Amino acid sequence: MRPPGRYAHARHILVGSKSQAQAILDEITKAKKPLKVFKKMARDYSKCSTSAQKGDLGEFHEKQMVPEFSKQVWAQEIEKCDCFIKTRFGFHLIWVHTRDD
């Protein structure tokens, strides 16, 4: 049985600069198939070890992530990426597949 709390399934792309995050976001937002582009960009550009899984973080508890990341996961629209955030690790673009609301 899993611990109580909220859970989500998401992907992310982690890059080191705001300009790179913006360039990737521009590609995703203009794409006809944004998830496909998100996965490709995650594989090609993310500094996170999840790049091999196209950014897939799997299911996680809201407390497993840094506060800024979790806040964004529960704030943004599902199945969409229209912004990026900054944490102590760098700049993240997030794609939320599912979440407990």
Biopython code that builds the backbone (N, CA, C, O; Angstrom):
import numpy as np
from Bio.PDB.StructureBuilder import StructureBuilder

atoms = [
    (1, "MET", "N", (0.838, -1.176, 0.000)),
    (1, "MET", "CA", (0.000, 0.000, 0.000)),
    (1, "MET", "C", (0.890, 1.249, 0.000)),
    (1, "MET", "O", (1.866, 1.325, 0.746)),
    (2, "ARG", "N", (0.546, 2.208, -0.830)),
    (2, "ARG", "CA", (1.369, 3.416, -0.910)),
    (2, "ARG", "C", (1.001, 4.415, 0.183)),
    (2, "ARG", "O", (-0.146, 4.467, 0.626)),
    (3, "PRO", "N", (1.984, 5.208, 0.615)),
    (3, "PRO", "CA", (1.725, 6.217, 1.649)),
    (3, "PRO", "C", (0.663, 7.222, 1.194)),
    (3, "PRO", "O", (0.517, 7.467, -0.004)),
    (4, "PRO", "N", (-0.080, 7.805, 2.146)),
    (4, "PRO", "CA", (-1.096, 8.794, 1.776)),
    (4, "PRO", "C", (-0.461, 10.051, 1.183)),
    (4, "PRO", "O", (0.705, 10.356, 1.436)),
    (5, "GLY", "N", (-1.235, 10.756, 0.406)),
    (5, "GLY", "CA", (-0.762, 11.981, -0.229)),
    (5, "GLY", "C", (-1.089, 11.978, -1.707)),
    (5, "GLY", "O", (-1.723, 11.060, -2.227)),
    (6, "ARG", "N", (-0.643, 13.024, -2.365)),
    (6, "ARG", "CA", (-0.923, 13.161, -3.795)),
    (6, "ARG", "C", (0.208, 12.552, -4.611)),
    (6, "ARG", "O", (1.379, 12.620, -4.237)),
    (7, "TYR", "N", (-0.177, 11.949, -5.745)),
    (7, "TYR", "CA", (0.774, 11.334, -6.656)),
    (7, "TYR", "C", (0.565, 11.878, -8.057)),
    (7, "TYR", "O", (-0.532, 12.299, -8.425)),
    (8, "ALA", "N", (1.642, 11.858, -8.830)),
    (8, "ALA", "CA", (1.568, 12.278, -10.226)),
    (8, "ALA", "C", (2.490, 11.399, -11.056)),
    (8, "ALA", "O", (3.407, 10.767, -10.532)),
    (9, "HIS", "N", (2.236, 11.368, -12.334)),
    (9, "HIS", "CA", (3.131, 10.741, -13.310)),
    (9, "HIS", "C", (3.497, 11.837, -14.304)),
    (9, "HIS", "O", (2.628, 12.424, -14.948)),
    (10, "ALA", "N", (4.790, 12.102, -14.417)),
    (10, "ALA", "CA", (5.231, 13.201, -15.278)),
    (10, "ALA", "C", (6.570, 12.885, -15.936)),
    (10, "ALA", "O", (7.269, 11.940, -15.569)),
    (11, "ARG", "N", (6.890, 13.705, -16.910)),
    (11, "ARG", "CA", (8.196, 13.714, -17.566)),
    (11, "ARG", "C", (8.795, 15.090, -17.338)),
    (11, "ARG", "O", (8.080, 16.047, -17.043)),
    (12, "HIS", "N", (10.119, 15.183, -17.477)),
    (12, "HIS", "CA", (10.718, 16.508, -17.424)),
    (12, "HIS", "C", (11.976, 16.557, -18.269)),
    (12, "HIS", "O", (12.580, 15.539, -18.606)),
    (13, "ILE", "N", (12.338, 17.775, -18.594)),
    (13, "ILE", "CA", (13.588, 18.065, -19.287)),
    (13, "ILE", "C", (14.330, 19.034, -18.374)),
    (13, "ILE", "O", (13.786, 20.061, -17.967)),
    (14, "LEU", "N", (15.572, 18.697, -18.060)),
    (14, "LEU", "CA", (16.399, 19.540, -17.199)),
    (14, "LEU", "C", (17.567, 20.089, -18.008)),
    (14, "LEU", "O", (18.367, 19.335, -18.562)),
    (15, "VAL", "N", (17.651, 21.413, -18.068)),
    (15, "VAL", "CA", (18.746, 22.073, -18.784)),
    (15, "VAL", "C", (19.373, 23.128, -17.874)),
    (15, "VAL", "O", (18.813, 23.491, -16.839)),
    (16, "GLY", "N", (20.541, 23.608, -18.279)),
    (16, "GLY", "CA", (21.301, 24.499, -17.435)),
    (16, "GLY", "C", (21.081, 25.979, -17.627)),
    (16, "GLY", "O", (21.538, 26.782, -16.813)),
    (17, "SER", "N", (20.384, 26.363, -18.699)),
    (17, "SER", "CA", (20.221, 27.798, -18.935)),
    (17, "SER", "C", (18.783, 28.149, -19.307)),
    (17, "SER", "O", (18.041, 27.342, -19.867)),
    (18, "LYS", "N", (18.427, 29.374, -18.976)),
    (18, "LYS", "CA", (17.099, 29.892, -19.311)),
    (18, "LYS", "C", (16.910, 29.951, -20.826)),
    (18, "LYS", "O", (15.833, 29.638, -21.334)),
    (19, "SER", "N", (17.956, 30.352, -21.541)),
    (19, "SER", "CA", (17.841, 30.465, -23.004)),
    (19, "SER", "C", (17.614, 29.096, -23.648)),
    (19, "SER", "O", (16.850, 28.979, -24.606)),
    (20, "GLN", "N", (18.272, 28.066, -23.127)),
    (20, "GLN", "CA", (18.056, 26.722, -23.678)),
    (20, "GLN", "C", (16.650, 26.236, -23.347)),
    (20, "GLN", "O", (15.991, 25.625, -24.188)),
    (21, "ALA", "N", (16.189, 26.501, -22.134)),
    (21, "ALA", "CA", (14.824, 26.120, -21.760)),
    (21, "ALA", "C", (13.808, 26.808, -22.662)),
    (21, "ALA", "O", (12.839, 26.187, -23.099)),
    (22, "GLN", "N", (14.027, 28.076, -22.938)),
    (22, "GLN", "CA", (13.103, 28.821, -23.796)),
    (22, "GLN", "C", (13.110, 28.276, -25.218)),
    (22, "GLN", "O", (12.053, 28.162, -25.840)),
    (23, "ALA", "N", (14.274, 27.940, -25.737)),
    (23, "ALA", "CA", (14.369, 27.393, -27.096)),
    (23, "ALA", "C", (13.634, 26.052, -27.198)),
    (23, "ALA", "O", (12.941, 25.793, -28.182)),
    (24, "ILE", "N", (13.787, 25.215, -26.193)),
    (24, "ILE", "CA", (13.095, 23.923, -26.185)),
    (24, "ILE", "C", (11.589, 24.139, -26.051)),
    (24, "ILE", "O", (10.807, 23.491, -26.747)),
    (25, "LEU", "N", (11.183, 25.036, -25.173)),
    (25, "LEU", "CA", (9.769, 25.339, -25.010)),
    (25, "LEU", "C", (9.158, 25.835, -26.316)),
    (25, "LEU", "O", (8.041, 25.452, -26.664)),
    (26, "ASP", "N", (9.877, 26.674, -27.031)),
    (26, "ASP", "CA", (9.386, 27.181, -28.317)),
    (26, "ASP", "C", (9.137, 26.036, -29.297)),
    (26, "ASP", "O", (8.135, 26.037, -30.012)),
    (27, "GLU", "N", (10.040, 25.065, -29.332)),
    (27, "GLU", "CA", (9.874, 23.905, -30.228)),
    (27, "GLU", "C", (8.646, 23.080, -29.839)),
    (27, "GLU", "O", (7.878, 22.645, -30.697)),
    (28, "ILE", "N", (8.477, 22.875, -28.548)),
    (28, "ILE", "CA", (7.346, 22.075, -28.063)),
    (28, "ILE", "C", (6.018, 22.769, -28.342)),
    (28, "ILE", "O", (5.078, 22.132, -28.816)),
    (29, "THR", "N", (5.930, 24.062, -28.054)),
    (29, "THR", "CA", (4.654, 24.763, -28.193)),
    (29, "THR", "C", (4.230, 24.945, -29.646)),
    (29, "THR", "O", (3.036, 25.074, -29.918)),
    (30, "LYS", "N", (5.163, 24.959, -30.577)),
    (30, "LYS", "CA", (4.777, 25.104, -31.988)),
    (30, "LYS", "C", (4.568, 23.768, -32.695)),
    (30, "LYS", "O", (4.157, 23.743, -33.855)),
    (31, "ALA", "N", (4.845, 22.659, -32.013)),
    (31, "ALA", "CA", (4.747, 21.333, -32.629)),
    (31, "ALA", "C", (3.302, 20.876, -32.790)),
    (31, "ALA", "O", (2.441, 21.189, -31.968)),
    (32, "LYS", "N", (3.055, 20.137, -33.854)),
    (32, "LYS", "CA", (1.735, 19.535, -34.063)),
    (32, "LYS", "C", (1.516, 18.375, -33.088)),
    (32, "LYS", "O", (0.387, 18.096, -32.685)),
    (33, "LYS", "N", (2.608, 17.704, -32.717)),
    (33, "LYS", "CA", (2.565, 16.599, -31.753)),
    (33, "LYS", "C", (3.528, 16.940, -30.617)),
    (33, "LYS", "O", (4.651, 16.436, -30.579)),
    (34, "PRO", "N", (3.087, 17.802, -29.685)),
    (34, "PRO", "CA", (4.000, 18.304, -28.656)),
    (34, "PRO", "C", (4.616, 17.226, -27.764)),
    (34, "PRO", "O", (5.778, 17.355, -27.379)),
    (35, "LEU", "N", (3.877, 16.167, -27.424)),
    (35, "LEU", "CA", (4.452, 15.126, -26.574)),
    (35, "LEU", "C", (5.603, 14.417, -27.282)),
    (35, "LEU", "O", (6.624, 14.112, -26.667)),
    (36, "LYS", "N", (5.437, 14.162, -28.555)),
    (36, "LYS", "CA", (6.501, 13.513, -29.325)),
    (36, "LYS", "C", (7.766, 14.383, -29.318)),
    (36, "LYS", "O", (8.872, 13.873, -29.137)),
    (37, "VAL", "N", (7.600, 15.678, -29.513)),
    (37, "VAL", "CA", (8.735, 16.602, -29.496)),
    (37, "VAL", "C", (9.325, 16.687, -28.088)),
    (37, "VAL", "O", (10.546, 16.731, -27.932)),
    (38, "PHE", "N", (8.469, 16.710, -27.063)),
    (38, "PHE", "CA", (8.937, 16.747, -25.684)),
    (38, "PHE", "C", (9.846, 15.548, -25.410)),
    (38, "PHE", "O", (10.937, 15.703, -24.863)),
    (39, "LYS", "N", (9.393, 14.364, -25.791)),
    (39, "LYS", "CA", (10.185, 13.145, -25.565)),
    (39, "LYS", "C", (11.530, 13.209, -26.283)),
    (39, "LYS", "O", (12.558, 12.836, -25.717)),
    (40, "LYS", "N", (11.523, 13.681, -27.524)),
    (40, "LYS", "CA", (12.767, 13.786, -28.289)),
    (40, "LYS", "C", (13.722, 14.786, -27.643)),
    (40, "LYS", "O", (14.918, 14.521, -27.520)),
    (41, "MET", "N", (13.190, 15.929, -27.233)),
    (41, "MET", "CA", (14.025, 16.945, -26.587)),
    (41, "MET", "C", (14.572, 16.431, -25.249)),
    (41, "MET", "O", (15.717, 16.714, -24.896)),
    (42, "ALA", "N", (13.763, 15.685, -24.517)),
    (42, "ALA", "CA", (14.229, 15.110, -23.248)),
    (42, "ALA", "C", (15.387, 14.151, -23.500)),
    (42, "ALA", "O", (16.396, 14.182, -22.796)),
    (43, "ARG", "N", (15.235, 13.315, -24.493)),
    (43, "ARG", "CA", (16.297, 12.346, -24.824)),
    (43, "ARG", "C", (17.564, 13.055, -25.274)),
    (43, "ARG", "O", (18.667, 12.663, -24.894)),
    (44, "ASP", "N", (17.410, 14.091, -26.078)),
    (44, "ASP", "CA", (18.570, 14.746, -26.696)),
    (44, "ASP", "C", (19.242, 15.799, -25.822)),
    (44, "ASP", "O", (20.449, 16.009, -25.946)),
    (45, "TYR", "N", (18.495, 16.469, -24.939)),
    (45, "TYR", "CA", (19.048, 17.634, -24.251)),
    (45, "TYR", "C", (19.033, 17.606, -22.722)),
    (45, "TYR", "O", (19.771, 18.361, -22.089)),
    (46, "SER", "N", (18.201, 16.747, -22.118)),
    (46, "SER", "CA", (18.090, 16.780, -20.662)),
    (46, "SER", "C", (19.387, 16.333, -19.989)),
    (46, "SER", "O", (20.031, 15.377, -20.422)),
    (47, "LYS", "N", (19.755, 17.045, -18.917)),
    (47, "LYS", "CA", (20.937, 16.698, -18.127)),
    (47, "LYS", "C", (20.608, 15.655, -17.061)),
    (47, "LYS", "O", (21.502, 15.209, -16.341)),
    (48, "CYS", "N", (19.367, 15.269, -16.953)),
    (48, "CYS", "CA", (18.933, 14.302, -15.948)),
    (48, "CYS", "C", (19.137, 12.874, -16.471)),
    (48, "CYS", "O", (19.079, 12.625, -17.676)),
    (49, "SER", "N", (19.371, 11.962, -15.557)),
    (49, "SER", "CA", (19.550, 10.559, -15.949)),
    (49, "SER", "C", (18.286, 9.975, -16.581)),
    (49, "SER", "O", (18.351, 8.932, -17.231)),
    (50, "THR", "N", (17.145, 10.628, -16.403)),
    (50, "THR", "CA", (15.905, 10.155, -17.029)),
    (50, "THR", "C", (15.876, 10.423, -18.527)),
    (50, "THR", "O", (14.927, 10.026, -19.204)),
    (51, "SER", "N", (16.889, 11.083, -19.054)),
    (51, "SER", "CA", (16.910, 11.354, -20.504)),
    (51, "SER", "C", (16.834, 10.052, -21.302)),
    (51, "SER", "O", (16.245, 10.023, -22.383)),
    (52, "ALA", "N", (17.422, 8.984, -20.782)),
    (52, "ALA", "CA", (17.377, 7.688, -21.468)),
    (52, "ALA", "C", (15.948, 7.149, -21.558)),
    (52, "ALA", "O", (15.642, 6.344, -22.438)),
    (53, "GLN", "N", (15.077, 7.591, -20.652)),
    (53, "GLN", "CA", (13.659, 7.196, -20.673)),
    (53, "GLN", "C", (12.787, 8.329, -21.219)),
    (53, "GLN", "O", (11.591, 8.399, -20.933)),
    (54, "LYS", "N", (13.399, 9.208, -22.003)),
    (54, "LYS", "CA", (12.689, 10.346, -22.599)),
    (54, "LYS", "C", (12.055, 11.223, -21.526)),
    (54, "LYS", "O", (10.955, 11.749, -21.698)),
    (55, "GLY", "N", (12.781, 11.369, -20.402)),
    (55, "GLY", "CA", (12.340, 12.250, -19.339)),
    (55, "GLY", "C", (11.326, 11.677, -18.374)),
    (55, "GLY", "O", (10.868, 12.379, -17.473)),
    (56, "ASP", "N", (10.964, 10.408, -18.545)),
    (56, "ASP", "CA", (9.900, 9.817, -17.730)),
    (56, "ASP", "C", (10.342, 9.637, -16.278)),
    (56, "ASP", "O", (11.293, 8.910, -15.993)),
    (57, "LEU", "N", (9.645, 10.303, -15.376)),
    (57, "LEU", "CA", (9.911, 10.199, -13.940)),
    (57, "LEU", "C", (9.089, 9.097, -13.281)),
    (57, "LEU", "O", (9.291, 8.787, -12.107)),
    (58, "GLY", "N", (8.163, 8.506, -14.035)),
    (58, "GLY", "CA", (7.264, 7.530, -13.453)),
    (58, "GLY", "C", (6.312, 8.202, -12.488)),
    (58, "GLY", "O", (6.141, 9.421, -12.514)),
    (59, "GLU", "N", (5.694, 7.402, -11.637)),
    (59, "GLU", "CA", (4.786, 7.957, -10.635)),
    (59, "GLU", "C", (5.589, 8.346, -9.404)),
    (59, "GLU", "O", (6.482, 7.610, -8.982)),
    (60, "PHE", "N", (5.276, 9.491, -8.832)),
    (60, "PHE", "CA", (5.990, 9.958, -7.651)),
    (60, "PHE", "C", (5.036, 10.673, -6.704)),
    (60, "PHE", "O", (3.994, 11.192, -7.105)),
    (61, "HIS", "N", (5.425, 10.681, -5.438)),
    (61, "HIS", "CA", (4.686, 11.383, -4.385)),
    (61, "HIS", "C", (5.089, 12.849, -4.414)),
    (61, "HIS", "O", (6.242, 13.167, -4.705)),
    (62, "GLU", "N", (4.169, 13.733, -4.120)),
    (62, "GLU", "CA", (4.449, 15.168, -4.174)),
    (62, "GLU", "C", (5.640, 15.580, -3.309)),
    (62, "GLU", "O", (6.309, 16.564, -3.623)),
    (63, "LYS", "N", (5.915, 14.855, -2.237)),
    (63, "LYS", "CA", (7.019, 15.199, -1.335)),
    (63, "LYS", "C", (8.374, 14.684, -1.834)),
    (63, "LYS", "O", (9.414, 15.013, -1.263)),
    (64, "GLN", "N", (8.360, 13.876, -2.900)),
    (64, "GLN", "CA", (9.613, 13.344, -3.437)),
    (64, "GLN", "C", (10.390, 14.386, -4.239)),
    (64, "GLN", "O", (11.597, 14.243, -4.434)),
    (65, "MET", "N", (9.723, 15.408, -4.694)),
    (65, "MET", "CA", (10.349, 16.416, -5.538)),
    (65, "MET", "C", (10.576, 17.705, -4.750)),
    (65, "MET", "O", (9.942, 17.942, -3.723)),
    (66, "VAL", "N", (11.494, 18.532, -5.253)),
    (66, "VAL", "CA", (11.706, 19.820, -4.600)),
    (66, "VAL", "C", (10.395, 20.620, -4.680)),
    (66, "VAL", "O", (9.619, 20.437, -5.618)),
    (67, "PRO", "N", (10.147, 21.499, -3.708)),
    (67, "PRO", "CA", (8.854, 22.196, -3.635)),
    (67, "PRO", "C", (8.452, 22.926, -4.914)),
    (67, "PRO", "O", (7.284, 22.884, -5.302)),
    (68, "GLU", "N", (9.393, 23.591, -5.572)),
    (68, "GLU", "CA", (9.056, 24.350, -6.788)),
    (68, "GLU", "C", (8.558, 23.411, -7.885)),
    (68, "GLU", "O", (7.635, 23.748, -8.626)),
    (69, "PHE", "N", (9.173, 22.237, -7.983)),
    (69, "PHE", "CA", (8.789, 21.264, -8.998)),
    (69, "PHE", "C", (7.388, 20.743, -8.712)),
    (69, "PHE", "O", (6.532, 20.741, -9.597)),
    (70, "SER", "N", (7.149, 20.297, -7.470)),
    (70, "SER", "CA", (5.826, 19.776, -7.115)),
    (70, "SER", "C", (4.735, 20.826, -7.310)),
    (70, "SER", "O", (3.657, 20.524, -7.822)),
    (71, "LYS", "N", (5.020, 22.043, -6.903)),
    (71, "LYS", "CA", (4.034, 23.121, -7.065)),
    (71, "LYS", "C", (3.630, 23.257, -8.530)),
    (71, "LYS", "O", (2.446, 23.402, -8.833)),
    (72, "GLN", "N", (4.593, 23.213, -9.436)),
    (72, "GLN", "CA", (4.305, 23.338, -10.863)),
    (72, "GLN", "C", (3.525, 22.139, -11.391)),
    (72, "GLN", "O", (2.612, 22.301, -12.201)),
    (73, "VAL", "N", (3.877, 20.944, -10.941)),
    (73, "VAL", "CA", (3.173, 19.728, -11.380)),
    (73, "VAL", "C", (1.684, 19.828, -11.087)),
    (73, "VAL", "O", (0.858, 19.429, -11.909)),
    (74, "TRP", "N", (1.336, 20.363, -9.910)),
    (74, "TRP", "CA", (-0.086, 20.457, -9.549)),
    (74, "TRP", "C", (-0.743, 21.743, -10.038)),
    (74, "TRP", "O", (-1.957, 21.896, -9.907)),
    (75, "ALA", "N", (0.019, 22.656, -10.589)),
    (75, "ALA", "CA", (-0.554, 23.912, -11.082)),
    (75, "ALA", "C", (-0.842, 23.891, -12.581)),
    (75, "ALA", "O", (-1.800, 24.516, -13.036)),
    (76, "GLN", "N", (-0.030, 23.186, -13.343)),
    (76, "GLN", "CA", (-0.173, 23.283, -14.805)),
    (76, "GLN", "C", (-1.206, 22.313, -15.350)),
    (76, "GLN", "O", (-1.635, 21.378, -14.673)),
    (77, "GLU", "N", (-1.591, 22.559, -16.587)),
    (77, "GLU", "CA", (-2.557, 21.692, -17.254)),
    (77, "GLU", "C", (-1.935, 20.336, -17.539)),
    (77, "GLU", "O", (-0.739, 20.228, -17.811)),
    (78, "ILE", "N", (-2.769, 19.303, -17.472)),
    (78, "ILE", "CA", (-2.321, 17.957, -17.808)),
    (78, "ILE", "C", (-2.144, 17.861, -19.323)),
    (78, "ILE", "O", (-2.883, 18.477, -20.091)),
    (79, "GLU", "N", (-1.139, 17.068, -19.739)),
    (79, "GLU", "CA", (-0.845, 16.822, -21.151)),
    (79, "GLU", "C", (-0.496, 18.096, -21.914)),
    (79, "GLU", "O", (-0.872, 18.260, -23.074)),
    (80, "LYS", "N", (0.233, 19.003, -21.243)),
    (80, "LYS", "CA", (0.623, 20.255, -21.886)),
    (80, "LYS", "C", (1.902, 20.766, -21.243)),
    (80, "LYS", "O", (2.144, 20.540, -20.057)),
    (81, "CYS", "N", (2.714, 21.451, -22.026)),
    (81, "CYS", "CA", (3.913, 22.109, -21.504)),
    (81, "CYS", "C", (3.943, 23.508, -22.095)),
    (81, "CYS", "O", (4.164, 23.682, -23.294)),
    (82, "ASP", "N", (3.717, 24.512, -21.240)),
    (82, "ASP", "CA", (3.684, 25.872, -21.763)),
    (82, "ASP", "C", (4.549, 26.845, -20.955)),
    (82, "ASP", "O", (4.434, 28.062, -21.100)),
    (83, "CYS", "N", (5.424, 26.286, -20.096)),
    (83, "CYS", "CA", (6.334, 27.132, -19.336)),
    (83, "CYS", "C", (7.495, 26.287, -18.819)),
    (83, "CYS", "O", (7.528, 25.071, -19.011)),
    (84, "PHE", "N", (8.426, 26.936, -18.172)),
    (84, "PHE", "CA", (9.498, 26.221, -17.492)),
    (84, "PHE", "C", (9.709, 26.875, -16.142)),
    (84, "PHE", "O", (9.304, 28.016, -15.920)),
    (85, "ILE", "N", (10.348, 26.140, -15.239)),
    (85, "ILE", "CA", (10.610, 26.660, -13.902)),
    (85, "ILE", "C", (12.094, 26.491, -13.577)),
    (85, "ILE", "O", (12.810, 25.723, -14.219)),
    (86, "LYS", "N", (12.527, 27.230, -12.566)),
    (86, "LYS", "CA", (13.913, 27.129, -12.108)),
    (86, "LYS", "C", (13.935, 26.535, -10.711)),
    (86, "LYS", "O", (13.166, 26.935, -9.837)),
    (87, "THR", "N", (14.830, 25.572, -10.513)),
    (87, "THR", "CA", (15.106, 25.025, -9.185)),
    (87, "THR", "C", (16.615, 25.078, -8.979)),
    (87, "THR", "O", (17.347, 25.566, -9.840)),
    (88, "ARG", "N", (17.076, 24.581, -7.847)),
    (88, "ARG", "CA", (18.522, 24.569, -7.604)),
    (88, "ARG", "C", (19.268, 23.640, -8.565)),
    (88, "ARG", "O", (20.493, 23.705, -8.658)),
    (89, "PHE", "N", (18.541, 22.777, -9.281)),
    (89, "PHE", "CA", (19.166, 21.856, -10.227)),
    (89, "PHE", "C", (19.324, 22.453, -11.619)),
    (89, "PHE", "O", (20.160, 22.002, -12.402)),
    (90, "GLY", "N", (18.519, 23.466, -11.926)),
    (90, "GLY", "CA", (18.535, 24.081, -13.251)),
    (90, "GLY", "C", (17.128, 24.451, -13.674)),
    (90, "GLY", "O", (16.270, 24.740, -12.840)),
    (91, "PHE", "N", (16.901, 24.440, -14.966)),
    (91, "PHE", "CA", (15.606, 24.808, -15.539)),
    (91, "PHE", "C", (14.878, 23.543, -15.996)),
    (91, "PHE", "O", (15.443, 22.702, -16.694)),
    (92, "HIS", "N", (13.614, 23.428, -15.586)),
    (92, "HIS", "CA", (12.807, 22.239, -15.883)),
    (92, "HIS", "C", (11.629, 22.594, -16.770)),
    (92, "HIS", "O", (10.941, 23.591, -16.551)),
    (93, "LEU", "N", (11.411, 21.763, -17.772)),
    (93, "LEU", "CA", (10.165, 21.768, -18.528)),
    (93, "LEU", "C", (9.454, 20.494, -18.101)),
    (93, "LEU", "O", (10.074, 19.433, -18.032)),
    (94, "ILE", "N", (8.175, 20.584, -17.818)),
    (94, "ILE", "CA", (7.442, 19.461, -17.231)),
    (94, "ILE", "C", (6.237, 19.110, -18.092)),
    (94, "ILE", "O", (5.529, 19.988, -18.585)),
    (95, "TRP", "N", (6.019, 17.814, -18.262)),
    (95, "TRP", "CA", (4.839, 17.287, -18.943)),
    (95, "TRP", "C", (4.148, 16.360, -17.954)),
    (95, "TRP", "O", (4.702, 15.325, -17.583)),
    (96, "VAL", "N", (2.948, 16.719, -17.524)),
    (96, "VAL", "CA", (2.204, 15.911, -16.556)),
    (96, "VAL", "C", (1.241, 14.995, -17.308)),
    (96, "VAL", "O", (0.395, 15.453, -18.075)),
    (97, "HIS", "N", (1.389, 13.701, -17.072)),
    (97, "HIS", "CA", (0.472, 12.729, -17.688)),
    (97, "HIS", "C", (-0.783, 12.568, -16.837)),
    (97, "HIS", "O", (-1.900, 12.653, -17.348)),
    (98, "THR", "N", (-0.599, 12.334, -15.535)),
    (98, "THR", "CA", (-1.713, 12.169, -14.612)),
    (98, "THR", "C", (-1.319, 12.725, -13.254)),
    (98, "THR", "O", (-0.136, 12.863, -12.945)),
    (99, "ARG", "N", (-2.334, 13.045, -12.443)),
    (99, "ARG", "CA", (-2.073, 13.452, -11.063)),
    (99, "ARG", "C", (-3.338, 13.361, -10.245)),
    (99, "ARG", "O", (-4.449, 13.433, -10.770)),
    (100, "ASP", "N", (-3.147, 13.198, -8.936)),
    (100, "ASP", "CA", (-4.250, 13.250, -7.987)),
    (100, "ASP", "C", (-4.515, 14.723, -7.687)),
    (100, "ASP", "O", (-3.593, 15.466, -7.351)),
    (101, "ASP", "N", (-5.755, 15.138, -7.807)),
    (101, "ASP", "CA", (-6.085, 16.542, -7.509)),
    (101, "ASP", "C", (-6.776, 16.705, -6.192)),
    (101, "ASP", "O", (-7.114, 17.824, -5.806)),
]
sb = StructureBuilder()
sb.init_structure("model")
sb.init_model(0)
sb.init_chain("A")
sb.init_seg("    ")
for serial, (resi, resn, name, xyz) in enumerate(atoms, 1):
    if name == "N":
        sb.init_residue(resn, " ", resi, " ")
    sb.init_atom(name, np.array(xyz, "f"), 0.0, 1.0, " ", f" {name:<3s}", serial, name[0])
structure = sb.get_structure()
